[in-house]
Amino acid sequence: MPEARSRRPRFLLSFFVIAASMFVTEAPELTAQEMEMVGGSGSANFDLAARFAPYKFTDMVHSTTVAPNWIEGGERFWYQWDNSDGTFYYLVDPVRGTKAQLFDNDRMAAELTRITLDPWDGQHLPIRSIRFISNDVFQFEVESSQDEEADDEADEEETDGEEQDDERSGRQSADKLVHHFEFTVSTQTLRELDDYEEPDSHPGWASVSPDGETVVFAKQYNLWMMSGADYALILDARRGESGDEAEEAEEDVDVTEVQLTTDGEKYYDYGGGSGRGETNVSEVENMDDRKRAGISWSKDSQKFAIVRRDAREVGLLWVVHSVGNDRPELETYTYDMPGDSAVTQSELLIYDLADRSMVQVDDDPWQDQMMSVLSDQQFVYPDSDAPRQSQWLSDSSDEILFTRISRDRKRTDVMVANTATGAVTAVIEDRLNTYMETRTPIQLANGDLLWWSERDGWAHVYRYRADGTLVGQLTQGPWHVQGLIGVDEVRGHLFVSGNGRENGEDPYYQHLYRVNLDGSGVTLLNPGEYDNRFSMGESRRFFVNSYSRVNTTPASALYSAAGQKVLDLEEADFSALTQAGYQFPEPFQAEAADGVTDIYGVMYKPYDFDPNKQYPIVAYVYPGPQTESVSKFWSTNTAEQGLAQFGVIVVTLGNRGGHPGRSKWYHNYGYGNLRDYGLDDKKAVLEQLGDRHDFVDLNRVGIYGHSGGGFMSTAAMLVYPDFFKVAVSSSGNHNNDVYNRNWSETHHGVQEVIDDDGEVTFEFDIDKNSDLAANLKGHLLLTTGDVDNNVHHAGTHRMAEALIRANKRFDFFVFPGMRHGYGNMGNYWFWLRAEYFVKHLLGDDQWSADIIPLQNDSPLSR
């Protein structure tokens, strides 16, 4: 196909931060031909884009899926549903097949107005924190417009004879009075609770034993414990408080803490981690605070296990918090990088509470192996105030099941350890020539294990005896089991999520399946050509299913475990969207660069789309291998929708080596070629779209992405510089030699080398974006957060350095105080990214120091 005539690079001023070593030149005038190609000033539809900017779009969306709150002690559940008429609450009885409002909104509003003396109506109820305390009774709270009464006995702050101003006297920050209510559904009666007791508010540091008698936590790098009785005192102190107030309340409680270990030290501790996430200053200030220890309990509460990490030899990394503090503060943390000779080591320890002894599991066959305790799947009732616990898989405290994974992830074993001696035995062994993934297995009552594996090229479930004897393969064939949802042993059923099994469907559409525990009778439970989200009750007799495609309105229904629809529940209210002019995106299918593999994508058009015009096309990309960032269920996709409204076609599309939900071959296609593996398919699919649609202008191709997508979008500009003309690459891991070891070594591969003396070393080599800096031809914007402790900004800076040394013009922007995502600067980020494409693909360079559409949507406070 003909290439667009090369344009001389223009230097962007606007509000971008330019690399310091770059020099300013006058932007050359566009030729008439170039102006015709790009559209010129006024060609972008700023008004339409502003109307559907992300922060405006989400305001027009109400509930899209039913999230059931299963009620303990039965099969019933309640849920909240928002639409353009207000918020409604429903109670569903699956056994009877009934759905009813918890209460009449207008009647409830009248009662609350009468009691609180604050006016309410049925469309604007102040109800919050609904919690069922029985099958028929729930409690909730309402915040009053009135302040709480002051405590007359409170100490007044000394003022040295001077009057306090309103702010210091507390008038401006007084807490509002909160009313507590109890409602009985069967009688539709409401009463205010004068003696209401707040539910338990468990602190994040507490690991509570199953019997509630022991609470373990970390402090000063070591393990500590307190009794359940002392913990109850802390819960009482925290009751009704949250955040800093709850933490301050618990500090005043006098409890007995027992130190369990004494050998903990920095980077070889029992809790507190690598230092990542807090500054050096706050780390010292918080040294004596209780912290979460990642322990797993035996079900009889006699023992607990912890995987202790030793990162003392691991290299350090830093970010500087330049904003948000009186003085800039340093954050120091350990960070394993690919190919490092010294990486984090794992050891599995088991603590016996009765005799206060610790046993280390005797297992270290592979250099730099990783270890994880296998935990039991526990059903969580959202209304319960019970503590969240991790309990290990085995019913007995005499043995524990864990996994060990080799550093190159080509070997995975399920092991059983004797908790008294630490001796281990291998139960399941998996091997593959590329990296392996795992799922937590399910253990049946007789000790059998249901194990997820991709050993035959597809993800399936295998049943093993407790001694490691393979009973059989429960699922098989060219489809993907995504996860193990649960078991109903009474009826002999396993429930799994899966995709790719139904002929003629998009292979990514997720479904729920039932399979007998002997491997027979695989049954689809939620048929229909939709992507599904589902939640099963604890009994596994019923599930709530929400279903849609990117181009359909989401709906939800109740099903039985036999696959029979019991009740339609809701359909999302898109009235505000449609009245504003919203149009569904369009899913499409194309072929990969090999001409064989199906690639799936979604196209977002401007809502004022004119088929007789030509539009630039911009691809939002993520290379995988965790995901392809191509929506299947309806999603707001606000960035793609908003960008399209300026007057461009936006597409998301997959690539070989992307989504894990297909064959192992598809998923591992990029193994060993982590920089370039997805680019051929992205380019091939875009070319096919250009061939199909006259409105697609392949002379104006843009690309953008975040994190792995930031890495990929820059790579596209450098590998195919005559095809991709503009890229916005945010927080990209451009140089994977300085990104984290787990991701880089897993998905690219690391070579284990054993010398003649049996010494093991690991070799890692990977192509980097900076290697190709001299290839840049088009416009590239690089962005990063300056305290990104995930994808460290070193990768972006190294990319920038390479471009400077190659004498390339590019644009560079730093978000001060931002981590890997851009948080509360997200709205600014939307306009920054969008206007880069508007300028360089549409030729519309209207500029102002003010982002006027954003300012118009922000209320002025002064």
N, C-alpha and C positions, 0 to 999 in steps of 0.2 A: 504494500500500500504506500502511497506517496507520503513522505514526511513533511511536516510543516517547515517552512523556511526558518532557519535559526534566527532568533532574536538576540540582539545584544542584551546582556544582563543589565537590569535596572537596579539601582541601589535603593532599598527601602528605608525610609526614615520613619514616618508615622510614629507609633508609640512602641516600636521594637527596640530592644537593647542590641546594639551592634558590637560585634567582637572588637576589642580595643585596637587591635593591630590593623584593622581595615581602614581604608581611606575613603573619603566622600568624593563622589564625582557628580556632575550634573546628569540627570536622567535624560537619555536621548528621546527625541520625539518619535512616536510610532509612525510608521508609514501608513498610507491609506489602506494598503492590502492587510497590514497587521491590524489596523483599527477595525476593519471589516471582519477579520477573523475573530477577534476577541470581544467585540461588541462596543467597547468604548464607554465613556462616562455616561452614567444613567442607565446602563444596561442591567444592573442588578436590582432586584425588587426588594429593597430594604424594608418597605412597609409590610410586605407579606412575611418576610423573614422575622421581623420584630413581633408580628402577631403570633407566630408559632415558635418563638424562641423557647428553649427548654423550660425556663422558669414560668412561661405562660402556658405552654402545652400541658404540663403536669396539672395545672389548676383546672383544666377541663376534663380530667379523667377521674372517675369515681372507682368503686370497687370493680375488680376484674376477675377475681377468683374467690371462692368460698374457702375460708380457713377454719375448719371445725375445731372447736374447743371441746374435746371429748370429756364427759363428766364421769368421774370415778364411781364405780359401783354399778354400772349398767352400760347400755349401748347408746344412750342419748348424747347429744351434743348441742351446743349453741354456737351461733356465729353472728357477726356484725356485718351489715351490708349498707354501703353508701351509694346513693344515687342523687339525681337532681332534686328530689323531694326531701332529702334529709338523710338521717341515719336511722336504721331500723335493726331490731334485734330479734332473732328467731330461735326457737327451740324445736329440734327435730327428734322424733322417735323412730328409729329405723325399723324396729320390730313391728310397730303399728303402721308404719308408712305414712306418718303425719308430720306436718310442719305448721307451726303457729307462731304468731308474734309473742314475744315474752310479755309484752304489755301494749296497751293502746297508747301511742305517742301523745295524743292530745290530752288524754286523761292523766297520764304521768306528768306532763308539763303543768297541768292545773294543780296537781297535788304538790309538786315541788315548789311552785310559786307560793302556794298557801303556807307551806312550812318554812321555806327559806326567806320569804318576802322579797325575793328577787324575781323579776318577771321572765318567764320562759314561754316558748310555744313549741308545738309538736315538731317543727322543722329544725329547731335549734335547742336540742336537749343538752344539758351540761354533764351528762352521766359519764363517769370514767371509772376504771378499775373494777369492772364486773368480775365477781368471783363466786362460783357456785360452792356452797358449803354442804349441800346435799343434793339429791336428785330433784328436789322441788323448790329449793330456797337459794337465792343468791344475794350477795351484798354488793353495794357500790357506794361511791362517794360523789359529792357535789361541792365545788368550791364556791364560797359565798363572795359577794362583793364587799363584805364587811371584814375589817381586821379582827384578828384574835384579840381577846382582852389581855391587857398587859398584866404581868405578874407583879403584884404590889410588893412582894418580898425581894424582887430582883435588886441587886446592888446597882446603885446609880454611879455612873462614871464621874470621877472627880474632875472638876473643871477649874480649880484654883480661883473660884469666885466668879468665873466668867460663865455666862449663859451658853448652853449648847445650842448650836443651830439645828434646824430640822433634820438635816441629814445625819448628824452625829447622835441625835436623840433617838434615832431609829424610826422616825415617822415615815421616812421614804421607803423603808425596807421591811415594814411590819408584815408578818405572815398573814395570809387570808384565812378566815375561819373556814373549816371544812366540815360539812354535814355528812354523816354516815347513815346509810339506809339498808333495810332488809326487805326483800320482796318475796312473797310466796306466790308461785306461779299458779298453782291449782285454784287458789281463792282470789287471785289478783288483788292482794292486799299489800299495802306499803306501810312501814313504820320506821320512824327515825330511831336510831340506836343511841341512847344516852351513855351506855356503858360499853361502847364499841372498843374492841381490842384489835389493833393492827396485826396482820399476819406476820410471821417471822420474816425478817429481812436478812438473809444469810450473806455474810461478807465473802468477797471473792477469795480470800486466803484460806478459808476453812475446808478441809477435807474430812467430812464427818463419816465415821464408821457406820456400816449398815444397822447396827444395834443402837446407834446414837450415843454410846458410852464414851467414845474417844474422838478427839478432834486433833488432826495433825496439820502442821503448817511449817513453813520455813522462816528462819530469822537468822541474821548474821551468818549466812551461808550454810547453816545447819538445820537439822530437823528438830522440831519441838512438838510437844503435845500438851493438851489440857483435858480435863475431864468433861464429860457431857454436862454435868451440873454447872461447872464454871462457864461453859459455853452458853448455857441457858441464861446466865446473868448478862452476858454480852448481848444476846438476842433481845432481852428485855430492855437493855439500854438503847439499842438501836431502833426499837419499835417506833414506827411512825416517822422515822428520820430517813434521809437518803443522802448520798454524796458525802461532802465534807462534814456535814452535821452528824451523820451516822458514825463516821470515823472518829470524830472528836468525842462523841458520846461513849464509844467503846473504850477509848483511852483512859477514861476515868474509872473503869471497872477494875477492882482488885481481884485478880485471879492467880492461881498457881500454875506456872508454866514449867514443864519438865523437859530438859534438854536431852535428846535422844542420841545425837551424834556430836562429835567434837572435832572431826577431821576436815570439815568443810572449809574451803578457801575460795578466793575470787577465781572465777572461771573453772572451778572444780567443786561446785556447790550442789546443794540439794534443792535449790529453788532460788529464783531471782534471775537466772538465765545469763545471757551473754553481755548484759549492759545495754543492749540495744533498746532504744525507746525512752531513755531518760538521760539527762545531762549529767556530767560528772558532779556538778554541784548538788543536784537533786538526789543522786545516788548516795552521796555521803549523808545528806539530810534524812534519807529514808532507810539508812542502814539498820536501824532497830525496829523498823516496821515489820509486821507479820506479812508474809507473802505466800502465794500458792505453791505447794509442792505437788509435782505431777505424779501422784501415787494412785495405785489401784488396789482396792481392798479384796481380801478373801470374803466370801459371802457369810462366813461365820464370825467375821470381825476379829479373828485371832491374829491375822497377819496382814501386812500390806507390802506391795512391791513398788520399786521405783527404778527407772532407768536413769542412772547418773551419767552426766556428760562431762568429759574432761577436755576442756578447750585451752589449757594453760600454754600449750605450744602453738596454738593457732595465731596467725597474724591478726593485728588490730586494724580497725578502720575508724574513720572519724568523720563527723559533720559538725559544722559550727552554727549554732543558733544565733544569728546576727540580729534577729528581731525578737521582741517579746520578753526581753530581759533588760535590766538596767545596764549590764555589761554583756557582751557576747559570751555565750557559754559553749563549752566543748562537750560533745557526746562521743564517748569512746566505747567501742564494742568489738567483740571477736567476730570474724567473718571468714568462713572457709571459702577459698577461691579454687577454681578448677586446676588440677594438676599440682596443688600444694603437696609437699612431702609430709607436712604436719597438719593433720585434720582432726576434727573432733572425734574422740573415742567414746564408746558406749560400754557401760557395764550394768548388768541387771542385779539388783540387790533385793533381798527379802528380809523384812524385819518381823521378828516374833515379839509381840507385846508382852506375853507372859513372862519370858525370861530376859527381856530386853537385849536380845542378841540379833546380830546381822549376819546373813549368809550371802556370799557372792556366788552367783550362778557360774559354774565351771564350763564356760563356753567361749572359746576364742580361736576358731579354726581359720578365719579369714582376716587378712590384714585390713584394718579400717572398716570392719563390718558395722552395720547398723542394727540395733535391736529395739523391739517394741513389744510391750505386753499386749496380749489379746484380751479385749474387754467384752463383757456381755452386753448384748443389745437390751436396753431397758426402755420400756414405754414411759413417756413423760406426760403427765396430765398438766396442762398449762395453768389450771386454777389451783394446783397444789402448792403449798408453801414448804413442802419437804425439800431438804437439801439435795442438790444434784450430786450423784456419786458415780465414781468409776469402780466397777467390780470386775475382778478377773473372770475369765470364761469358765474355768472349772468350778464345779460345785464344791469340791474339796479344798481345804486349806493345805493339804499335803502335797499338792502339785500345782504347777502353774504352766500355762501355755504361752509361748511367745514366738515371734518371728525373728529370724536373722536374715539379713540381706547383704550380699557382697557389695563392695564399693562400686563395682562396675554394673551392678544390678542384673547380672546374668544368672545369679543363683539366689533362690529363696527357699528357706526351710521353715516348716512349722516344727517347733521343738516343745518337749515337755520336760520340766525340771522338777526334781525332788526338792521341796522347799526346806527340808531339814539338812540335806547334805550338799545341795547345789549341783548334783549329778544330772546330766541331760541325756535325752534320747531323741533322735530325729523321728518325726511322725510322717511328715509329708515333705517331699523334695521336688522342686520345680527348677527346670533349667531351660535357657533359651540363649540364642546368639546375639540378641539385642536386649534392651532393658526390659525388665518385668515390672508389672504393676500388681497390686494386691488389693483385696477387700477383707474386712474383718469377717471371719467365718462364723457360722452358727453351730452351736453344739446342741445335739438332741439329748433327750433325757437318758438314753442308753450310752451316751458318750460319743456317739458318731459325730463326725465333723462334716459340715457342708462347706466345701472349699471352692472359691472362684479362681479360675485359671484361664489363660489364653494359649495353652499348650498345643492346641490343634489349629491355631491360627484364628480362632474366634473365642470370645469370652463366654465361658460356660461354667456350669456348676457340677462338681464331683463330690461323691459321698465316700467317706473313709471311715473305717472302724477306728476305735481309739488307739489300737496298736499300729495304725498306719496301713492296714490292708485296704486296698481300693475295692469298694463295693460296686461302684458303677458310675457312669456319667448320666446326670439327671436331665441335662439339656444338651442339644447338639444341633449341628447344621449351620448354614451360612447366615447367622444372625448374631446379635450382640446382647448378652445379658449385662445390663448396666450395674445392677445391685441386688442384694438380697434384702427383701423388704421385711419378711417375717415368716413364722412357721405356725401352723395349726396342727399340732401332733395328734390331737384327738381325731381329727378327720383325715390325717395323713397328707397334709398339703404344705407345700412351700410356695411362697409368693415372691416373684422377682419382677423388677422393671427391665424392660428390654426394647430393642428397636431393630429394624431391618428385616423382620420376619414376614411382614404382610406384603404380598405381591402387589405391585402397582403403586405402592405408597412411597413418599419421600422416606428414605431409610433412616432419617434422623427422628422421625415421629416416635415419641416414647409411649409405650403401653404398659399395662399391668397384666402379668400372666400368672396362672396357677399351674403347678406341676405336682404330680404325686411324688411322694418320697421314694418310690421305687423307680422313678424316671419315666413313668407312663403318663399319658393324658395331659400334654401341654395345652392349656386352654387360654385363649384371649378373653380378658374380662371386660375391656372397655373398647369395643370395636368402633370403627369410624375413622375416616381419613383426617385425623387431627393429631396434634401434639397434646399430650396429657400431663396434668399434675394431679397427684392423688395422695390421700391421707387415709390410712386404715386405722380402725379402732383396735384396742388391745386384744380383743377376742378374735380378731381377723375374720369376723363375720360380715362386716360392712366396710365400705370405703366411700369417701367423697371424691368425685372426679371432676376436675375443671379441664375444659378442652377448647382448643381454638387452633387456628392457623394465623399467620401474619396478616392474612387478608380476610379474616372473619371475626365477628364479635364474640368474645369469650362467653362461655356458658358453663354452668355447673350442675351436676346431678348426683344423686345418691344411688349406689349400687350395692347389691349383695355380693358375697364372695363367690357365688355361683355365676356371676356375670349378668344378672338380671337387673334392669333398671327399676329401682324402687320408687324414685320420686325425682322430678325436675325441681331444681332449687332456684337458680337465678340466671339471668342474662345481663351482661354489663350494659350500663346506660351510657351510650355514646352520643346522646342528643346534643350536648354542648359542642362536641368535636365536629359533628356533621353540620351543625348550623354555622359554625365558623368557617367551614369549607374543607374540612379534613377529607382526605382520600386514602384508602388502604394502599400500602405498597404492593408490589407484584413479585411473587416468587418466580424464579426461572431455573432452568436446567441447561447445562452446557457440557462440553467435553474438556477433559484435561489436555495438556499438551501432547499426551501420548495417543490421543484420538480414541481412547477406549474407556477410561475411567470417568464416571459421571461426577460432575461438580455441581453443587447446588448453591443458589444465591438469592438475593432479594434486591429489587430495584425500587428506589424512592424517587418519585418525580415531583416537580413543582406542582402545586395545586392549580396553578394557572397554565398548565402545560399546553403547548401548541404543537401538534404533530408536524406542522410545516416548518418549524424552526429547527435549528441545530443547537445542541447544548453540549457544553463540556461534560465530561464524565469523570467522577471522582470516586475512587475505591477506598472504603474504610476497611482496613485489613488487620488481621491477627494471624500469625503463622501457625498457631498451635504450639506444641502438640496437645495442650490441655483443652483447647477449644478453637473453633474457627470464627467465633463472634458473629454467627449468622443466625438471626432469630428464627425460631420455628413456631413457638407460641406467640400470640400477639403481644407486642411490647411497645412501649412509647417510643423507643429509639429516638430520643429527642434530638441528639446531635445530628443524626442523619436526616431526620425530617426537617430540622431547622435549616441546615446547610442547603438542602434541596430548594428551599423557597427563594433563595437568592437568584435562582435561575440556572441550576446545574442538575445533572442526573447523578445521584449517589447510589452506589451499589455496595453490598457486602457479598463476599463470595469465599468459598472454601478452596482448599488445595490439597493435593496428596501430601501426606505427612501431617495433616491437621487434626481434625476431630478424632478422639479416641473411640467414638461410638460405631466404628465400622470394623473392617477386618484388621488383624494385626499387621498385615502387609501395608494397608493404607496408612495406618497410624505411624508405622515406623519407617515410612518412605524416606524421611529426611535424616535418618540416623547416619551420622558421619559427615553431614553436609549442612550444618545448622544455619549457615548464612543464606544460601542460595536456593534451598530445596523447593520453596513454594513459589518462587518468582515466575518460572515458566508457565505454571497454571494460571496465575493471576493475569499475566499478559495474554495468554491464549484465550481465556474466557472474555476478557475485555474486547479483544479483536472479534470474537464471534458475536458479541453484542453489537459492535459497530457494523458487522456484515448484515445482521438481522434488521437493524433499525436505522432508518435514514436520519432520525433526529439525534443520533449519537455522533459527535465530532471527535474522531480519534486523533485529530491534530491537537486537541486540548485535553490531555489526560492528567489528572491529579491523583494523589494517593496520600492517605494519612493513617496514623495509628498510634496507640499508646503502649508503652512498655515493650513487649515483643513486637507489637505493631509499629512502634516507633523505630525499632531496629529494622523491621522489614521494609518500611516505607523509604527509609534512607538507602537501604541496600538496593531497592528497585531503581532509585534515581542513578545509582552508580553502575549497576549491572546492565540496565537498559536505558541509558541516558538519552537516546533519541526517541524513546516512546513515552516515558514518564516525564512530564514537563514541570510539575510543581509538587512538592511534598511538604507536609507539616508533620514532624516527627517528635513526639513528646515522650520524655522520660525513657528513652530507648536504651536497651542494653547493646549499644553499638559494638562494643568490644567485649565479647563474652569471656575473655580471659580475665576480666575484672568483675565479672558477675558471679553470683553465688554458685558454689560447687554442685549443689544438689541439682539445679536445673541444667547447667551446662554439661556436666559429666553424664547426667542421665540421658538427655535427649541427643547429645552429639556423640557421646561415647568416650570412655577413657580406657587406655590399654594397660592391662595388668601384665607386668614383666617379672619373670622369676629367673634369677641367674643360677649359675652352676652350684652355688652354695645354698640355694633355697631362699635367698633374700628376695623380698617382694618390693617392687617399686611400681609407680604408676606414671604413664606418659600421656600427656594431653597436648593437642595442637588443634587450633581452630582458626578458620578464616575470620577476618574482622572487617567491618565497614571501613575503618580508617585506611586499610590497605588499598582501597580503591578511590581515595579522595580525588585523585587527578582526573577521574572520569566525569566529574560533575559538569553538567551543561545547563540545567534548568535552575529553578528557584527552590531553595531549601530553607525552611525554618526549623531550627532545633530549639526545644524547650526542655527545662528540667526544674525540679524543686531543689532549693539549696540545702535542705535537710532530708533528702531522700536517703533513707537508710536501708532501702530494699535494692532498687537498681541505682547504685551510687552514681552521683553526677560525674564521677571520674570518667565514665564511659562517654558521656556527652562532651566533656571537655577534651578528651583525647580525639574525638571525632572533629571537634572544632579546630584543634591544633593542626591536625592533618590537612584540613581544608585550607587553613591559613598558609601553611608551608607549601601547599600546591598552588598558592596564589588564586584561590577561588573566592568569589563573593558569595556570602550566605547570610542568613539572619539568625540571631541567637537571643533567647529570652529566658530570664531566670525568675521563677516565682519565689519571692522571699518568704521564708518561714513555712514552706510547703513540703510535705512528704511526697510519696510516690504519686498519690492523687493530689489534685489541686484544691480540694476542700472548698472553703468559702470563697475562693477566687474562681470557682467554676463558671459563673456567669460571664465574668471578664474573659475567661479562657475561650468560651464559645465564640465571642465576637473577635477575639484576636485571631483564632484559627480561621473562622469563616471569612474575614476580610482579607486574609492572605490569599485565599483562593479567588475571592471577588476581584482583587486587584490583578492577579497574574493569569487568571483564566478568562475572566470577563472583561478585563481592561478597564474596570470601573474603579478609579482611584480617588473618589471623593474622600476628603479627609477633614477631620476636626480633632482638636485635642480632647474634646468631650465625646464619649460614646453615647450619643444622644438617645438612641432607643433604650439603652440600659438605664440611663438617668431618668428617662420619662417613666420607667416602671419602678423606680425607687422613691419612696416617700421622703420628702425633705423634713429633717428634724429641726433645722435652724436656717 
